[in-house]
Amino acid sequence: MKIYKSGGDYVTTIYATNLNGFKASGTMSHRNSYTYTGTSGTSYYAEVTVFATIDGVTDSRTVTTNTVKAP
């Protein structure tokens, strides 16, 4: 997941791990949430890329979230 400021400036990348709940294996579905604490008053959005592998074939999709303002 890549975090950007509303103007498109790159901020950071959050990688999938077991600790942050993004990573799962052997499941038909998976969902998770993640809280990014930015700078108060700054608006952000995320590009989230998900990967799935079945029988050695990997597929991916990237979605862009709505822009939200940090409280």
All heavy atoms as TSV, in Angstrom:
chain	resi	resn	atom	element	x	y	z
A	1	MET	N	N	0.852	-1.160	0.000
A	1	MET	CA	C	0.000	0.000	0.000
A	1	MET	C	C	0.901	1.227	0.000
A	1	MET	O	O	1.810	1.346	0.814
A	1	MET	CB	C	-0.892	-0.021	1.243
A	1	MET	CG	C	-1.733	1.210	1.405
A	1	MET	SD	S	-2.997	1.096	2.693
A	1	MET	CE	C	-2.004	0.932	4.156
A	2	LYS	N	N	0.629	2.137	-0.944
A	2	LYS	CA	C	1.391	3.374	-1.015
A	2	LYS	C	C	0.498	4.521	-0.569
A	2	LYS	O	O	-0.659	4.617	-0.990
A	2	LYS	CB	C	1.886	3.626	-2.429
A	2	LYS	CG	C	2.928	2.616	-2.877
A	2	LYS	CD	C	3.423	2.914	-4.263
A	2	LYS	CE	C	4.474	1.894	-4.681
A	2	LYS	NZ	N	4.973	2.153	-6.030
A	3	ILE	N	N	1.038	5.376	0.290
A	3	ILE	CA	C	0.313	6.543	0.788
A	3	ILE	C	C	0.810	7.780	0.052
A	3	ILE	O	O	2.022	7.975	-0.122
A	3	ILE	CB	C	0.533	6.732	2.306
A	3	ILE	CG1	C	0.196	5.454	3.078
A	3	ILE	CG2	C	-0.241	7.938	2.825
A	3	ILE	CD1	C	-1.270	5.100	3.094
A	4	TYR	N	N	-0.157	8.620	-0.372
A	4	TYR	CA	C	0.159	9.862	-1.068
A	4	TYR	C	C	-0.584	11.019	-0.429
A	4	TYR	O	O	-1.689	10.843	0.102
A	4	TYR	CB	C	-0.287	9.792	-2.539
A	4	TYR	CG	C	0.432	8.761	-3.356
A	4	TYR	CD1	C	-0.038	7.455	-3.438
A	4	TYR	CD2	C	1.575	9.095	-4.071
A	4	TYR	CE1	C	0.608	6.504	-4.208
A	4	TYR	CE2	C	2.234	8.140	-4.847
A	4	TYR	CZ	C	1.742	6.856	-4.903
A	4	TYR	OH	O	2.395	5.920	-5.659
A	5	LYS	N	N	-0.010	12.202	-0.520
A	5	LYS	CA	C	-0.753	13.411	-0.179
A	5	LYS	C	C	-1.734	13.686	-1.312
A	5	LYS	O	O	-1.555	13.196	-2.433
A	5	LYS	CB	C	0.183	14.601	0.010
A	5	LYS	CG	C	1.053	14.484	1.251
A	5	LYS	CD	C	1.920	15.716	1.419
A	5	LYS	CE	C	2.803	15.577	2.642
A	5	LYS	NZ	N	3.672	16.756	2.820
A	6	SER	N	N	-2.761	14.463	-1.037
A	6	SER	CA	C	-3.822	14.680	-2.016
A	6	SER	C	C	-3.316	15.242	-3.336
A	6	SER	O	O	-3.907	15.000	-4.391
A	6	SER	CB	C	-4.907	15.589	-1.443
A	6	SER	OG	O	-4.368	16.847	-1.093
A	7	GLY	N	N	-2.213	15.957	-3.319
A	7	GLY	CA	C	-1.644	16.511	-4.543
A	7	GLY	C	C	-0.826	15.519	-5.352
A	7	GLY	O	O	-0.331	15.838	-6.424
A	8	GLY	N	N	-0.675	14.298	-4.836
A	8	GLY	CA	C	0.063	13.262	-5.547
A	8	GLY	C	C	1.469	13.023	-5.048
A	8	GLY	O	O	2.167	12.143	-5.563
A	9	ASP	N	N	1.915	13.786	-4.045
A	9	ASP	CA	C	3.260	13.573	-3.492
A	9	ASP	C	C	3.307	12.266	-2.709
A	9	ASP	O	O	2.497	12.045	-1.797
A	9	ASP	CB	C	3.667	14.726	-2.572
A	9	ASP	CG	C	3.864	16.031	-3.313
A	9	ASP	OD1	O	4.135	15.995	-4.526
A	9	ASP	OD2	O	3.734	17.097	-2.669
A	10	TYR	N	N	4.271	11.415	-3.057
A	10	TYR	CA	C	4.456	10.136	-2.374
A	10	TYR	C	C	4.887	10.365	-0.932
A	10	TYR	O	O	5.729	11.217	-0.649
A	10	TYR	CB	C	5.514	9.312	-3.116
A	10	TYR	CG	C	5.970	8.086	-2.387
A	10	TYR	CD1	C	5.223	6.925	-2.399
A	10	TYR	CD2	C	7.161	8.097	-1.667
A	10	TYR	CE1	C	5.641	5.792	-1.724
A	10	TYR	CE2	C	7.601	6.980	-0.987
A	10	TYR	CZ	C	6.838	5.823	-1.018
A	10	TYR	OH	O	7.247	4.711	-0.330
A	11	VAL	N	N	4.312	9.576	-0.001
A	11	VAL	CA	C	4.651	9.698	1.417
A	11	VAL	C	C	5.408	8.468	1.912
A	11	VAL	O	O	6.515	8.576	2.428
A	11	VAL	CB	C	3.391	9.929	2.280
A	11	VAL	CG1	C	3.732	9.976	3.763
A	11	VAL	CG2	C	2.671	11.192	1.845
A	12	THR	N	N	4.801	7.274	1.767
A	12	THR	CA	C	5.427	6.065	2.295
A	12	THR	C	C	4.766	4.830	1.695
A	12	THR	O	O	3.694	4.917	1.090
A	12	THR	CB	C	5.334	6.016	3.836
A	12	THR	OG1	O	6.144	4.953	4.333
A	12	THR	CG2	C	3.897	5.813	4.303
A	13	THR	N	N	5.412	3.682	1.883
A	13	THR	CA	C	4.852	2.391	1.485
A	13	THR	C	C	4.708	1.524	2.718
A	13	THR	O	O	5.633	1.443	3.530
A	13	THR	CB	C	5.755	1.684	0.458
A	13	THR	OG1	O	5.848	2.505	-0.713
A	13	THR	CG2	C	5.210	0.324	0.079
A	14	ILE	N	N	3.552	0.887	2.867
A	14	ILE	CA	C	3.322	-0.077	3.940
A	14	ILE	C	C	3.305	-1.450	3.294
A	14	ILE	O	O	2.499	-1.705	2.390
A	14	ILE	CB	C	2.007	0.197	4.700
A	14	ILE	CG1	C	2.096	1.508	5.489
A	14	ILE	CG2	C	1.692	-0.931	5.658
A	14	ILE	CD1	C	1.601	2.700	4.778
A	15	TYR	N	N	4.212	-2.324	3.715
A	15	TYR	CA	C	4.326	-3.663	3.138
A	15	TYR	C	C	3.498	-4.662	3.929
A	15	TYR	O	O	3.337	-4.527	5.146
A	15	TYR	CB	C	5.791	-4.102	3.108
A	15	TYR	CG	C	6.627	-3.273	2.167
A	15	TYR	CD1	C	7.361	-2.190	2.631
A	15	TYR	CD2	C	6.655	-3.559	0.810
A	15	TYR	CE1	C	8.122	-1.412	1.762
A	15	TYR	CE2	C	7.410	-2.790	-0.065
A	15	TYR	CZ	C	8.133	-1.726	0.419
A	15	TYR	OH	O	8.874	-0.946	-0.437
A	16	ALA	N	N	3.000	-5.664	3.242
A	16	ALA	CA	C	2.195	-6.701	3.882
A	16	ALA	C	C	3.062	-7.603	4.745
A	16	ALA	O	O	4.087	-8.112	4.303
A	16	ALA	CB	C	1.483	-7.536	2.819
A	17	THR	N	N	2.651	-7.767	5.986
A	17	THR	CA	C	3.303	-8.704	6.900
A	17	THR	C	C	2.220	-9.413	7.705
A	17	THR	O	O	1.059	-9.003	7.721
A	17	THR	CB	C	4.256	-8.005	7.884
A	17	THR	OG1	O	3.482	-7.222	8.797
A	17	THR	CG2	C	5.265	-7.123	7.167
A	18	ASN	N	N	2.605	-10.474	8.391
A	18	ASN	CA	C	1.672	-11.125	9.305
A	18	ASN	C	C	1.350	-10.215	10.486
A	18	ASN	O	O	0.247	-10.238	11.023
A	18	ASN	CB	C	2.244	-12.454	9.812
A	18	ASN	CG	C	2.322	-13.493	8.716
A	18	ASN	OD1	O	1.470	-13.541	7.832
A	18	ASN	ND2	N	3.349	-14.323	8.744
A	19	LEU	N	N	2.304	-9.385	10.887
A	19	LEU	CA	C	2.111	-8.526	12.049
A	19	LEU	C	C	1.075	-7.433	11.810
A	19	LEU	O	O	0.320	-7.081	12.715
A	19	LEU	CB	C	3.441	-7.895	12.476
A	19	LEU	CG	C	4.489	-8.845	13.026
A	19	LEU	CD1	C	5.785	-8.105	13.334
A	19	LEU	CD2	C	3.983	-9.539	14.278
A	20	ASN	N	N	1.035	-6.856	10.600
A	20	ASN	CA	C	0.053	-5.796	10.368
A	20	ASN	C	C	-1.259	-6.331	9.786
A	20	ASN	O	O	-2.156	-5.567	9.463
A	20	ASN	CB	C	0.630	-4.668	9.509
A	20	ASN	CG	C	1.001	-5.071	8.101
A	20	ASN	OD1	O	0.541	-6.082	7.575
A	20	ASN	ND2	N	1.853	-4.285	7.466
A	21	GLY	N	N	-1.349	-7.654	9.644
A	21	GLY	CA	C	-2.609	-8.272	9.239
A	21	GLY	C	C	-2.894	-8.272	7.757
A	21	GLY	O	O	-3.941	-8.751	7.319
A	22	PHE	N	N	-1.986	-7.756	6.956
A	22	PHE	CA	C	-2.216	-7.712	5.517
A	22	PHE	C	C	-1.973	-9.047	4.827
A	22	PHE	O	O	-2.467	-9.293	3.747
A	22	PHE	CB	C	-1.306	-6.670	4.852
A	22	PHE	CG	C	-1.833	-5.275	4.924
A	22	PHE	CD1	C	-1.090	-4.277	5.509
A	22	PHE	CD2	C	-3.067	-4.954	4.404
A	22	PHE	CE1	C	-1.564	-2.969	5.575
A	22	PHE	CE2	C	-3.555	-3.659	4.453
A	22	PHE	CZ	C	-2.793	-2.666	5.045
A	23	LYS	N	N	-1.181	-9.900	5.449
A	23	LYS	CA	C	-0.759	-11.126	4.794
A	23	LYS	C	C	-1.577	-12.306	5.298
A	23	LYS	O	O	-1.765	-12.477	6.495
A	23	LYS	CB	C	0.730	-11.364	5.075
A	23	LYS	CG	C	1.382	-12.400	4.216
A	23	LYS	CD	C	2.879	-12.391	4.476
A	23	LYS	CE	C	3.591	-13.401	3.636
A	23	LYS	NZ	N	5.027	-13.411	3.889
A	24	ALA	N	N	-2.059	-13.121	4.359
A	24	ALA	CA	C	-2.798	-14.330	4.722
A	24	ALA	C	C	-2.538	-15.386	3.659
A	24	ALA	O	O	-2.308	-15.067	2.496
A	24	ALA	CB	C	-4.289	-14.051	4.832
A	25	SER	N	N	-2.565	-16.631	4.050
A	25	SER	CA	C	-2.404	-17.704	3.068
A	25	SER	C	C	-3.372	-18.831	3.390
A	25	SER	O	O	-3.805	-18.991	4.536
A	25	SER	CB	C	-0.966	-18.231	3.063
A	25	SER	OG	O	-0.611	-18.709	4.339
A	26	GLY	N	N	-3.729	-19.564	2.358
A	26	GLY	CA	C	-4.635	-20.699	2.529
A	26	GLY	C	C	-6.069	-20.298	2.819
A	26	GLY	O	O	-6.818	-21.076	3.411
A	27	THR	N	N	-6.473	-19.114	2.423
A	27	THR	CA	C	-7.838	-18.649	2.677
A	27	THR	C	C	-8.529	-18.310	1.362
A	27	THR	O	O	-7.893	-17.936	0.381
A	27	THR	CB	C	-7.855	-17.396	3.571
A	27	THR	OG1	O	-7.195	-16.329	2.886
A	27	THR	CG2	C	-7.165	-17.649	4.901
A	28	MET	N	N	-9.850	-18.431	1.352
A	28	MET	CA	C	-10.625	-18.058	0.175
A	28	MET	C	C	-10.841	-16.553	0.102
A	28	MET	O	O	-11.038	-15.992	-0.962
A	28	MET	CB	C	-11.980	-18.773	0.186
A	28	MET	CG	C	-11.868	-20.272	-0.012
A	28	MET	SD	S	-11.221	-20.690	-1.661
A	28	MET	CE	C	-12.555	-20.163	-2.689
A	29	SER	N	N	-10.818	-15.901	1.256
A	29	SER	CA	C	-10.983	-14.451	1.279
A	29	SER	C	C	-10.220	-13.884	2.470
A	29	SER	O	O	-9.890	-14.611	3.412
A	29	SER	CB	C	-12.460	-14.059	1.361
A	29	SER	OG	O	-13.016	-14.495	2.585
A	30	HIS	N	N	-9.970	-12.600	2.404
A	30	HIS	CA	C	-9.217	-11.944	3.486
A	30	HIS	C	C	-9.589	-10.472	3.501
A	30	HIS	O	O	-9.750	-9.863	2.448
A	30	HIS	CB	C	-7.713	-12.102	3.258
A	30	HIS	CG	C	-6.874	-11.487	4.332
A	30	HIS	ND1	N	-6.863	-11.970	5.620
A	30	HIS	CD2	C	-6.018	-10.431	4.318
A	30	HIS	CE1	C	-6.036	-11.232	6.348
A	30	HIS	NE2	N	-5.510	-10.291	5.573
A	31	ARG	N	N	-9.755	-9.924	4.694
A	31	ARG	CA	C	-9.993	-8.487	4.794
A	31	ARG	C	C	-9.227	-7.945	5.983
A	31	ARG	O	O	-8.951	-8.666	6.940
A	31	ARG	CB	C	-11.487	-8.164	4.865
A	31	ARG	CG	C	-12.159	-8.493	6.164
A	31	ARG	CD	C	-13.664	-8.349	6.072
A	31	ARG	NE	N	-14.069	-6.962	6.246
A	31	ARG	CZ	C	-15.319	-6.576	6.186
A	31	ARG	NH1	N	-16.291	-7.422	5.947
A	31	ARG	NH2	N	-15.625	-5.316	6.369
A	32	ASN	N	N	-8.897	-6.674	5.904
A	32	ASN	CA	C	-8.099	-6.050	6.946
A	32	ASN	C	C	-8.279	-4.543	6.855
A	32	ASN	O	O	-8.716	-4.012	5.838
A	32	ASN	CB	C	-6.618	-6.407	6.752
A	32	ASN	CG	C	-5.761	-5.916	7.899
A	32	ASN	OD1	O	-6.146	-6.049	9.053
A	32	ASN	ND2	N	-4.618	-5.351	7.598
A	33	SER	N	N	-7.964	-3.884	7.926
A	33	SER	CA	C	-7.944	-2.422	7.910
A	33	SER	C	C	-6.596	-1.967	8.462
A	33	SER	O	O	-5.933	-2.707	9.187
A	33	SER	CB	C	-9.087	-1.837	8.748
A	33	SER	OG	O	-8.946	-2.216	10.104
A	34	TYR	N	N	-6.225	-0.767	8.089
A	34	TYR	CA	C	-4.952	-0.220	8.540
A	34	TYR	C	C	-5.148	1.271	8.775
A	34	TYR	O	O	-5.751	1.959	7.945
A	34	TYR	CB	C	-3.869	-0.440	7.476
A	34	TYR	CG	C	-2.503	0.017	7.899
A	34	TYR	CD1	C	-1.656	-0.842	8.588
A	34	TYR	CD2	C	-2.064	1.303	7.620
A	34	TYR	CE1	C	-0.385	-0.419	8.983
A	34	TYR	CE2	C	-0.808	1.728	8.010
A	34	TYR	CZ	C	0.017	0.861	8.695
A	34	TYR	OH	O	1.263	1.275	9.091
A	35	THR	N	N	-4.660	1.756	9.893
A	35	THR	CA	C	-4.763	3.174	10.205
A	35	THR	C	C	-3.415	3.837	9.990
A	35	THR	O	O	-2.417	3.450	10.608
A	35	THR	CB	C	-5.233	3.389	11.658
A	35	THR	OG1	O	-6.504	2.771	11.835
A	35	THR	CG2	C	-5.340	4.876	11.976
A	36	TYR	N	N	-3.395	4.804	9.095
A	36	TYR	CA	C	-2.191	5.597	8.878
A	36	TYR	C	C	-2.391	6.936	9.579
A	36	TYR	O	O	-3.381	7.630	9.341
A	36	TYR	CB	C	-1.934	5.819	7.387
A	36	TYR	CG	C	-0.780	6.762	7.136
A	36	TYR	CD1	C	0.525	6.339	7.319
A	36	TYR	CD2	C	-1.006	8.080	6.753
A	36	TYR	CE1	C	1.589	7.197	7.117
A	36	TYR	CE2	C	0.052	8.948	6.544
A	36	TYR	CZ	C	1.345	8.502	6.735
A	36	TYR	OH	O	2.392	9.360	6.542
A	37	THR	N	N	-1.476	7.294	10.448
A	37	THR	CA	C	-1.566	8.565	11.168
A	37	THR	C	C	-0.672	9.578	10.466
A	37	THR	O	O	0.547	9.511	10.549
A	37	THR	CB	C	-1.121	8.395	12.637
A	37	THR	OG1	O	-1.904	7.370	13.236
A	37	THR	CG2	C	-1.305	9.695	13.396
A	38	GLY	N	N	-1.298	10.491	9.757
A	38	GLY	CA	C	-0.541	11.505	9.035
A	38	GLY	C	C	-0.456	12.787	9.838
A	38	GLY	O	O	-0.664	12.811	11.051
A	39	THR	N	N	-0.153	13.844	9.149
A	39	THR	CA	C	-0.064	15.157	9.753
A	39	THR	C	C	-1.452	15.773	9.820
A	39	THR	O	O	-2.190	15.773	8.824
A	39	THR	CB	C	0.864	16.063	8.922
A	39	THR	OG1	O	2.145	15.442	8.843
A	39	THR	CG2	C	0.998	17.443	9.542
A	40	SER	N	N	-1.817	16.284	10.972
A	40	SER	CA	C	-3.139	16.879	11.161
A	40	SER	C	C	-3.425	17.939	10.103
A	40	SER	O	O	-2.581	18.790	9.811
A	40	SER	CB	C	-3.221	17.495	12.563
A	40	SER	OG	O	-4.484	18.056	12.776
A	41	GLY	N	N	-4.618	17.839	9.507
A	41	GLY	CA	C	-5.034	18.808	8.508
A	41	GLY	C	C	-4.589	18.499	7.091
A	41	GLY	O	O	-5.004	19.166	6.151
A	42	THR	N	N	-3.753	17.483	6.927
A	42	THR	CA	C	-3.274	17.100	5.593
A	42	THR	C	C	-4.162	16.005	5.027
A	42	THR	O	O	-4.568	15.092	5.745
A	42	THR	CB	C	-1.814	16.604	5.668
A	42	THR	OG1	O	-0.997	17.640	6.219
A	42	THR	CG2	C	-1.286	16.219	4.298
A	43	SER	N	N	-4.471	16.089	3.737
A	43	SER	CA	C	-5.304	15.086	3.079
A	43	SER	C	C	-4.430	14.028	2.406
A	43	SER	O	O	-3.398	14.347	1.810
A	43	SER	CB	C	-6.218	15.735	2.043
A	43	SER	OG	O	-7.142	16.597	2.679
A	44	TYR	N	N	-4.877	12.781	2.501
A	44	TYR	CA	C	-4.135	11.639	1.974
A	44	TYR	C	C	-5.060	10.690	1.227
A	44	TYR	O	O	-6.265	10.655	1.471
A	44	TYR	CB	C	-3.488	10.840	3.116
A	44	TYR	CG	C	-2.508	11.594	3.948
A	44	TYR	CD1	C	-2.913	12.267	5.098
A	44	TYR	CD2	C	-1.160	11.628	3.613
A	44	TYR	CE1	C	-2.013	12.968	5.877
A	44	TYR	CE2	C	-0.247	12.325	4.392
A	44	TYR	CZ	C	-0.673	12.989	5.517
A	44	TYR	OH	O	0.220	13.680	6.281
A	45	TYR	N	N	-4.446	9.901	0.350
A	45	TYR	CA	C	-5.135	8.753	-0.236
A	45	TYR	C	C	-4.137	7.614	-0.357
A	45	TYR	O	O	-2.926	7.816	-0.185
A	45	TYR	CB	C	-5.760	9.084	-1.604
A	45	TYR	CG	C	-4.775	9.388	-2.697
A	45	TYR	CD1	C	-4.307	8.382	-3.542
A	45	TYR	CD2	C	-4.320	10.687	-2.915
A	45	TYR	CE1	C	-3.403	8.665	-4.571
A	45	TYR	CE2	C	-3.423	10.980	-3.930
A	45	TYR	CZ	C	-2.970	9.962	-4.753
A	45	TYR	OH	O	-2.081	10.249	-5.747
A	46	ALA	N	N	-4.632	6.419	-0.604
A	46	ALA	CA	C	-3.762	5.245	-0.703
A	46	ALA	C	C	-4.019	4.508	-2.006
A	46	ALA	O	O	-5.150	4.484	-2.507
A	46	ALA	CB	C	-3.985	4.303	0.474
A	47	GLU	N	N	-2.969	3.937	-2.545
A	47	GLU	CA	C	-3.072	2.970	-3.628
A	47	GLU	C	C	-2.769	1.609	-3.024
A	47	GLU	O	O	-1.678	1.398	-2.491
A	47	GLU	CB	C	-2.085	3.269	-4.754
A	47	GLU	CG	C	-2.461	4.451	-5.593
A	47	GLU	CD	C	-1.509	4.667	-6.761
A	47	GLU	OE1	O	-0.440	4.012	-6.814
A	47	GLU	OE2	O	-1.839	5.502	-7.612
A	48	VAL	N	N	-3.750	0.722	-3.070
A	48	VAL	CA	C	-3.626	-0.593	-2.443
A	48	VAL	C	C	-3.564	-1.648	-3.536
A	48	VAL	O	O	-4.470	-1.735	-4.374
A	48	VAL	CB	C	-4.814	-0.872	-1.501
A	48	VAL	CG1	C	-4.640	-2.207	-0.800
A	48	VAL	CG2	C	-4.973	0.263	-0.493
A	49	THR	N	N	-2.502	-2.422	-3.537
A	49	THR	CA	C	-2.349	-3.515	-4.498
A	49	THR	C	C	-2.480	-4.837	-3.766
A	49	THR	O	O	-1.795	-5.062	-2.770
A	49	THR	CB	C	-0.987	-3.444	-5.212
A	49	THR	OG1	O	-0.862	-2.162	-5.850
A	49	THR	CG2	C	-0.853	-4.539	-6.263
A	50	VAL	N	N	-3.378	-5.683	-4.253
A	50	VAL	CA	C	-3.577	-7.005	-3.657
A	50	VAL	C	C	-3.132	-8.064	-4.661
A	50	VAL	O	O	-3.286	-7.900	-5.873
A	50	VAL	CB	C	-5.034	-7.232	-3.222
A	50	VAL	CG1	C	-5.408	-6.300	-2.087
A	50	VAL	CG2	C	-5.993	-7.058	-4.390
A	51	PHE	N	N	-2.556	-9.125	-4.120
A	51	PHE	CA	C	-2.063	-10.232	-4.933
A	51	PHE	C	C	-2.715	-11.523	-4.460
A	51	PHE	O	O	-2.930	-11.706	-3.258
A	51	PHE	CB	C	-0.549	-10.395	-4.767
A	51	PHE	CG	C	0.249	-9.217	-5.218
A	51	PHE	CD1	C	0.515	-8.169	-4.357
A	51	PHE	CD2	C	0.749	-9.153	-6.508
A	51	PHE	CE1	C	1.256	-7.074	-4.756
A	51	PHE	CE2	C	1.500	-8.064	-6.924
A	51	PHE	CZ	C	1.755	-7.028	-6.052
A	52	ALA	N	N	-3.003	-12.412	-5.399
A	52	ALA	CA	C	-3.489	-13.747	-5.062
A	52	ALA	C	C	-2.784	-14.741	-5.977
A	52	ALA	O	O	-2.598	-14.479	-7.169
A	52	ALA	CB	C	-4.990	-13.840	-5.245
A	53	THR	N	N	-2.392	-15.872	-5.397
A	53	THR	CA	C	-1.730	-16.926	-6.171
A	53	THR	C	C	-2.505	-18.222	-5.999
A	53	THR	O	O	-2.769	-18.652	-4.873
A	53	THR	CB	C	-0.282	-17.130	-5.710
A	53	THR	OG1	O	0.425	-15.887	-5.842
A	53	THR	CG2	C	0.414	-18.198	-6.538
A	54	ILE	N	N	-2.875	-18.802	-7.120
A	54	ILE	CA	C	-3.567	-20.097	-7.114
A	54	ILE	C	C	-2.867	-20.996	-8.122
A	54	ILE	O	O	-2.697	-20.620	-9.290
A	54	ILE	CB	C	-5.058	-19.953	-7.479
A	54	ILE	CG1	C	-5.767	-19.061	-6.469
A	54	ILE	CG2	C	-5.727	-21.323	-7.568
A	54	ILE	CD1	C	-7.200	-18.742	-6.826
A	55	ASP	N	N	-2.454	-22.169	-7.663
A	55	ASP	CA	C	-1.766	-23.141	-8.529
A	55	ASP	C	C	-0.596	-22.511	-9.282
A	55	ASP	O	O	-0.388	-22.770	-10.466
A	55	ASP	CB	C	-2.752	-23.775	-9.518
A	55	ASP	CG	C	-3.825	-24.604	-8.822
A	55	ASP	OD1	O	-3.545	-25.146	-7.730
A	55	ASP	OD2	O	-4.950	-24.695	-9.367
A	56	GLY	N	N	0.140	-21.644	-8.603
A	56	GLY	CA	C	1.328	-21.049	-9.185
A	56	GLY	C	C	1.082	-19.861	-10.094
A	56	GLY	O	O	2.017	-19.280	-10.636
A	57	VAL	N	N	-0.184	-19.477	-10.277
A	57	VAL	CA	C	-0.519	-18.334	-11.114
A	57	VAL	C	C	-0.895	-17.163	-10.214
A	57	VAL	O	O	-1.790	-17.277	-9.377
A	57	VAL	CB	C	-1.688	-18.654	-12.069
A	57	VAL	CG1	C	-2.059	-17.432	-12.893
A	57	VAL	CG2	C	-1.327	-19.827	-12.971
A	58	THR	N	N	-0.213	-16.030	-10.369
A	58	THR	CA	C	-0.449	-14.856	-9.532
A	58	THR	C	C	-1.192	-13.787	-10.324
A	58	THR	O	O	-0.875	-13.527	-11.483
A	58	THR	CB	C	0.876	-14.276	-9.012
A	58	THR	OG1	O	1.546	-15.283	-8.245
A	58	THR	CG2	C	0.650	-13.046	-8.136
A	59	ASP	N	N	-2.175	-13.204	-9.684
A	59	ASP	CA	C	-2.928	-12.090	-10.269
A	59	ASP	C	C	-2.896	-10.945	-9.266
A	59	ASP	O	O	-2.733	-11.159	-8.064
A	59	ASP	CB	C	-4.365	-12.518	-10.544
A	59	ASP	CG	C	-5.117	-11.533	-11.425
A	59	ASP	OD1	O	-4.471	-10.649	-12.028
A	59	ASP	OD2	O	-6.353	-11.642	-11.518
A	60	SER	N	N	-3.045	-9.723	-9.753
A	60	SER	CA	C	-3.041	-8.569	-8.847
A	60	SER	C	C	-4.026	-7.522	-9.333
A	60	SER	O	O	-4.376	-7.468	-10.508
A	60	SER	CB	C	-1.643	-7.959	-8.743
A	60	SER	OG	O	-1.265	-7.395	-9.978
A	61	ARG	N	N	-4.453	-6.707	-8.395
A	61	ARG	CA	C	-5.336	-5.575	-8.680
A	61	ARG	C	C	-4.885	-4.411	-7.809
A	61	ARG	O	O	-4.499	-4.586	-6.663
A	61	ARG	CB	C	-6.793	-5.881	-8.332
A	61	ARG	CG	C	-7.433	-7.004	-9.126
A	61	ARG	CD	C	-7.763	-6.578	-10.543
A	61	ARG	NE	N	-8.547	-7.581	-11.248
A	61	ARG	CZ	C	-8.050	-8.607	-11.907
A	61	ARG	NH1	N	-6.742	-8.791	-11.915
A	61	ARG	NH2	N	-8.817	-9.450	-12.545
A	62	THR	N	N	-4.968	-3.198	-8.354
A	62	THR	CA	C	-4.665	-1.999	-7.580
A	62	THR	C	C	-5.896	-1.114	-7.544
A	62	THR	O	O	-6.521	-0.872	-8.575
A	62	THR	CB	C	-3.491	-1.225	-8.204
A	62	THR	OG1	O	-2.331	-2.071	-8.223
A	62	THR	CG2	C	-3.173	0.029	-7.400
A	63	VAL	N	N	-6.252	-0.675	-6.333
A	63	VAL	CA	C	-7.376	0.250	-6.173
A	63	VAL	C	C	-6.870	1.504	-5.469
A	63	VAL	O	O	-5.914	1.455	-4.695
A	63	VAL	CB	C	-8.540	-0.373	-5.375
A	63	VAL	CG1	C	-9.141	-1.546	-6.139
A	63	VAL	CG2	C	-8.095	-0.808	-3.999
A	64	THR	N	N	-7.511	2.616	-5.760
A	64	THR	CA	C	-7.171	3.891	-5.124
A	64	THR	C	C	-8.305	4.288	-4.212
A	64	THR	O	O	-9.472	4.282	-4.616
A	64	THR	CB	C	-6.942	4.980	-6.187
A	64	THR	OG1	O	-5.892	4.555	-7.074
A	64	THR	CG2	C	-6.539	6.290	-5.552
A	65	THR	N	N	-7.971	4.626	-2.964
A	65	THR	CA	C	-8.985	4.997	-1.988
A	65	THR	C	C	-9.452	6.426	-2.212
A	65	THR	O	O	-8.846	7.190	-2.964
A	65	THR	CB	C	-8.443	4.895	-0.549
A	65	THR	OG1	O	-7.433	5.894	-0.364
A	65	THR	CG2	C	-7.867	3.509	-0.272
A	66	ASN	N	N	-10.505	6.795	-1.531
A	66	ASN	CA	C	-10.925	8.194	-1.473
A	66	ASN	C	C	-9.873	8.984	-0.695
A	66	ASN	O	O	-9.127	8.426	0.100
A	66	ASN	CB	C	-12.266	8.320	-0.769
A	66	ASN	CG	C	-13.388	7.690	-1.571
A	66	ASN	OD1	O	-13.358	7.697	-2.795
A	66	ASN	ND2	N	-14.382	7.165	-0.877
A	67	THR	N	N	-9.852	10.274	-0.915
A	67	THR	CA	C	-8.964	11.164	-0.158
A	67	THR	C	C	-9.628	11.528	1.166
A	67	THR	O	O	-10.818	11.841	1.193
A	67	THR	CB	C	-8.673	12.437	-0.971
A	67	THR	OG1	O	-8.041	12.059	-2.200
A	67	THR	CG2	C	-7.759	13.384	-0.215
A	68	VAL	N	N	-8.859	11.451	2.247
A	68	VAL	CA	C	-9.363	11.808	3.567
A	68	VAL	C	C	-8.377	12.747	4.242
A	68	VAL	O	O	-7.175	12.705	4.007
A	68	VAL	CB	C	-9.625	10.586	4.466
A	68	VAL	CG1	C	-10.725	9.712	3.903
A	68	VAL	CG2	C	-8.365	9.752	4.627
A	69	LYS	N	N	-8.916	13.599	5.103
A	69	LYS	CA	C	-8.086	14.571	5.829
A	69	LYS	C	C	-7.780	14.050	7.229
A	69	LYS	O	O	-8.689	13.610	7.952
A	69	LYS	CB	C	-8.792	15.924	5.935
A	69	LYS	CG	C	-7.923	17.002	6.570
A	69	LYS	CD	C	-8.658	18.333	6.659
A	69	LYS	CE	C	-8.695	18.994	5.313
A	69	LYS	NZ	N	-9.189	20.398	5.391
A	70	ALA	N	N	-6.508	14.075	7.615
A	70	ALA	CA	C	-6.108	13.663	8.960
A	70	ALA	C	C	-6.690	14.658	9.967
A	70	ALA	O	O	-6.645	15.858	9.740
A	70	ALA	CB	C	-4.597	13.614	9.074
A	71	PRO	N	N	-7.254	14.127	11.066
A	71	PRO	CA	C	-7.862	15.023	12.070
A	71	PRO	C	C	-6.852	15.904	12.775
A	71	PRO	O	O	-5.690	15.634	12.813
A	71	PRO	CB	C	-8.507	14.045	13.048
A	71	PRO	CG	C	-7.854	12.735	12.822
A	71	PRO	CD	C	-7.316	12.752	11.423
